[in-house]
Amino acid sequence: MNLPPTQPGASASTMLKVGILCHPTYGGSGVLASELALSLADRGHQVHLFSYDAPPRLARSSGPVQMHVAQGLPYPLFASTPHDLALVSAILDQHRAEGLDILHAHYALPHAVTGYLARQAALADRHRRAPKLVTTLHGTDITLVGSDPSYAPLTQFVLEQSDCVTAVSENLARRTREQFCRDFGSRACRIDVVRNFVDVDLFRPASAPHDGPPTVVHVSNFRAIKRVPWLVRAFDRATEGLDARLVLVGDGPEHAATRACVRELGLGARVLFLGERDALPELLAPADVFALSSSDESFGLSALEAMSCGTSVVATDVGGVAEVVAHGECGLLSPVDDLAAFAANLRTLLLDRARAQAMGVRARAIAVERFARGSVVREYESLYLRTLSATPWPFP
């Protein structure tokens, strides 16, 4: 923690060496981890990101984050390359060379396990203090993967062994406690909520109003939980008699099923498949409505990015979405399986573009007031310092 200050934001006494572990994907955990790494580096910390590939947002950045790609050794005995073990070795190499203060694992499995192994191995080094392990929970690492009987015992173990655990919403923190706190004294109960953030300078409203056909945009990894075919059916019902467009950004397992649904409903001319894109502000800002149709969602980072662009949101009221999207204020929420209500909300804002625009203005204000990058990154800095000083965490 003794690096010379090179950027505004931290003094020499608080310069940190941070290792971040994440999935190299377009999903929320990979996006947040990449943006956090870039933000910490901009504030003068030495940041290393460990993954089996470069996350898209980091790969296209010129920021000073040092990338460590560890894919492991292909070997006939391995059904798949054990890149998680290669990441442990990469972390140990970096720690032995220059030291690490914090290991920040995004997603409980496998990254908290990887961080735990690296921290425990580093304890054997008598010349350097082992890094502290911070684990951030993003959603399905608890609600889907971590709660599965094949992984639940390991998930609980790494939560208890982490020096600090955070969740991206109050809803996710509560669900984690319900699932993994067997008694009030369990260390897995000590969860701090640090919400996701958005770069409000990058994700900003369009300079000119959108004057084409009413447009709905959706961004996701097209996993089943995102229910993109369900969204297409809701859009079909919502736009009966309207010349409206649905723009789908992303790709994934449900891509073929979504295209089949579009063909079945005869919507080919009104639904655009753009694939995976990085230039999201240019796609989000001109839209009238951002649609989030998930069956579960711990936070809804894509909705927040749309809000920052001044775009109103229609979403399912699941997980932590209501902590981001204020119903009737910056968007409209509906029960998770009520397709008719979701479609009605879409139609309301597509028909009343003035109301959609007013909600978009309020959405932008909420993004700036509550979820701006700078304030949340400072929360993480404080959390790192508190963890390093071993200040006891209060029970919830």
SVG drawing of the C-alpha trace seen along z (x, -y; Angstrom):
<svg xmlns="http://www.w3.org/2000/svg" viewBox="-54 -18 64 57">
<polyline fill="none" stroke="black" stroke-width="0.4" points="0.0,0.0 2.9,-2.4 2.6,-3.3 3.3,-7.0 0.1,-8.8 -0.2,-9.1 -3.8,-10.1 -6.3,-12.1 -8.4,-10.2 -6.1,-8.6 -3.1,-9.5 0.2,-7.6 -0.9,-5.9 -4.1,-4.5 -2.6,-3.3 -3.8,0.3 -2.7,3.3 -6.0,4.9 -6.5,8.2 -10.0,8.6 -11.4,11.9 -14.3,12.1 -16.0,13.8 -15.0,12.3 -18.5,11.8 -21.1,9.2 -23.1,10.1 -23.5,7.7 -20.8,9.2 -18.2,9.0 -19.2,5.5 -19.2,4.3 -15.8,5.9 -14.2,4.4 -15.6,0.9 -14.5,1.1 -11.0,2.2 -10.7,-0.7 -12.1,-3.2 -9.8,-2.1 -6.8,-2.3 -7.9,-5.8 -7.8,-6.8 -4.2,-5.7 -4.4,-2.2 -2.5,0.7 -5.1,3.0 -4.7,6.5 -7.6,8.3 -7.4,12.2 -9.6,14.2 -9.3,16.8 -10.0,14.2 -10.1,10.4 -13.6,9.0 -15.0,7.1 -15.1,3.7 -11.5,4.1 -10.2,5.4 -11.4,2.2 -10.1,-0.2 -6.8,-2.0 -6.9,-2.2 -3.9,-1.2 -5.4,2.1 -2.9,5.0 -4.6,8.1 -3.6,11.6 -5.1,14.2 -4.7,17.8 -6.2,20.6 -4.3,23.5 -2.7,26.5 -4.7,28.7 -4.1,32.2 -5.8,35.5 -6.7,36.4 -8.8,33.2 -12.3,33.2 -11.9,29.4 -8.9,27.1 -8.8,26.3 -8.3,22.5 -9.5,21.8 -6.3,23.5 -4.2,21.6 -5.7,18.4 -4.6,19.4 -1.1,19.7 -1.2,16.4 -2.4,14.6 0.4,16.2 3.0,15.2 1.8,11.6 1.6,11.6 5.2,13.0 6.5,10.5 4.9,7.3 2.3,8.1 -1.5,7.8 -3.5,6.2 -7.0,7.2 -8.4,10.1 -11.9,9.1 -13.9,12.0 -16.9,11.2 -19.3,14.2 -19.1,16.8 -18.2,19.7 -15.6,20.2 -13.9,16.9 -14.3,16.8 -13.0,20.4 -10.1,19.3 -9.4,16.3 -9.6,18.4 -7.0,20.9 -4.7,18.1 -5.1,16.4 -4.4,19.6 -1.3,20.4 -0.1,16.8 -0.3,17.3 2.8,19.5 4.9,16.6 6.7,15.1 7.9,12.1 4.5,10.7 1.2,10.3 -1.5,12.4 -4.2,10.5 -7.7,10.1 -10.5,11.8 -13.6,9.7 -16.4,11.6 -19.2,9.7 -22.4,11.6 -24.1,10.7 -27.3,12.9 -27.4,16.2 -24.2,17.2 -26.5,17.4 -30.0,17.9 -29.2,20.5 -25.7,21.9 -24.8,21.5 -28.1,22.8 -27.9,26.0 -27.3,29.0 -24.1,29.8 -22.5,26.5 -24.4,25.1 -21.9,26.5 -19.0,25.0 -20.8,21.7 -21.5,21.4 -17.9,22.3 -16.4,19.5 -18.9,17.0 -17.8,17.8 -14.2,17.8 -14.2,14.5 -12.9,11.5 -15.8,9.4 -18.9,10.2 -21.0,7.7 -24.2,8.0 -25.4,5.7 -28.9,5.2 -30.8,5.5 -32.9,8.2 -29.9,10.4 -28.4,9.8 -31.6,11.0 -31.9,14.0 -28.3,15.0 -28.9,14.8 -32.1,16.9 -30.3,19.5 -26.9,19.7 -27.2,18.4 -27.8,21.4 -27.5,19.4 -27.2,15.7 -23.5,16.1 -22.7,17.3 -20.1,15.1 -22.1,15.6 -24.6,13.2 -22.2,10.3 -23.2,8.8 -22.7,5.2 -24.8,3.9 -22.8,2.0 -24.9,1.3 -23.8,1.5 -22.9,-1.8 -22.9,-3.5 -20.6,-5.9 -23.0,-8.8 -20.6,-10.7 -20.5,-7.8 -24.1,-6.7 -25.9,-10.0 -29.0,-11.2 -29.0,-11.7 -28.3,-15.2 -31.4,-15.2 -34.9,-13.7 -35.7,-10.4 -38.3,-11.1 -38.6,-7.7 -41.1,-4.9 -41.6,-4.2 -38.7,-1.9 -38.1,0.6 -34.6,1.8 -33.5,4.9 -29.9,5.9 -29.0,9.2 -27.0,12.4 -30.1,14.3 -30.1,16.8 -33.3,18.5 -33.7,16.3 -33.8,13.2 -37.0,14.6 -36.3,12.9 -39.0,15.0 -41.5,13.9 -40.5,10.3 -41.1,10.8 -44.7,12.0 -45.3,9.1 -44.1,6.7 -46.4,8.3 -49.4,7.8 -48.3,4.3 -47.8,3.0 -51.0,4.3 -51.9,1.6 -48.6,-0.4 -45.6,-0.8 -43.1,-0.1 -39.6,1.5 -37.9,3.9 -34.1,3.8 -32.5,6.8 -28.8,6.4 -26.9,9.5 -26.5,13.1 -26.7,16.5 -28.5,19.8 -32.0,18.4 -31.1,16.7 -32.5,19.4 -35.7,19.7 -36.1,15.9 -35.8,15.9 -38.3,18.7 -40.8,16.7 -40.3,13.7 -41.0,15.8 -44.0,17.4 -45.6,14.0 -44.7,12.5 -42.6,9.7 -39.5,10.0 -39.7,6.5 -40.1,4.9 -37.5,6.8 -33.8,6.2 -31.1,8.6 -27.9,6.6 -25.8,9.2 -23.2,8.3 -22.3,4.6 -20.1,2.4 -21.5,-1.0 -24.5,-0.7 -25.1,-4.4 -25.7,-5.0 -28.3,-2.2 -30.0,-3.0 -30.3,-6.8 -32.5,-7.0 -35.1,-4.4 -38.4,-5.3 -38.4,-2.3 -35.9,0.2 -37.5,3.6 -36.3,5.9 -38.3,9.2 -36.2,11.4 -37.8,14.0 -35.2,13.1 -32.8,10.2 -30.6,9.3 -30.1,5.7 -30.7,4.9 -27.5,3.2 -28.7,2.9 -31.8,1.1 -29.6,-1.4 -27.5,-2.1 -30.6,-2.8 -31.8,-5.1 -28.6,-7.0 -29.2,-7.5 -32.6,-9.1 -34.6,-6.1 -37.7,-5.0 -37.9,-1.4 -40.6,1.3 -39.6,4.3 -40.8,7.3 -40.9,6.6 -38.4,9.3 -35.4,9.5 -33.7,6.1 -35.2,4.4 -37.5,2.2 -34.4,0.8 -33.3,-0.6 -36.5,-1.3 -39.0,-3.4 -42.4,-2.4 -44.5,-5.3 -41.5,-7.6 -38.8,-6.4 -40.6,-3.3 -43.4,-0.8 -43.2,2.6 -45.5,5.6 -45.7,9.0 -43.2,11.5 -45.5,13.8 -48.2,11.3 -47.5,10.9 -50.7,8.9 -49.7,6.3 -46.1,6.1 -47.5,5.6 -50.0,2.9 -47.1,1.0 -45.1,1.2 -48.1,-0.1 -48.8,-2.9 -45.3,-4.4 -45.1,-3.7 -48.4,-5.5 -47.6,-8.4 -44.1,-9.3 -44.3,-12.5 -44.8,-10.5 -42.0,-8.2 -39.7,-11.2 -40.6,-12.7 -39.9,-9.3 -36.6,-9.2 -35.7,-12.6 -36.4,-11.4 -34.5,-8.1 -31.4,-10.1 -31.7,-12.1 -31.9,-9.0 -28.9,-7.4 -26.8,-10.6 -28.0,-11.0 -27.8,-7.4 -25.7,-5.3 -22.9,-7.5 -19.6,-5.7 -17.5,-8.0 -19.5,-7.6 -19.8,-3.8 -16.1,-3.3 -15.3,-5.3 -17.6,-2.9 -15.4,-0.1 -12.3,-1.9 -13.6,-2.4 -14.6,1.2 -11.1,2.3 -9.5,0.2 -11.9,1.3 -11.2,5.0 -7.5,4.4 -7.7,2.8 -9.7,5.9 -12.4,3.7 -15.2,6.1 -18.2,6.1 -21.5,5.6 -24.2,8.2 -27.2,7.2"/>
</svg>
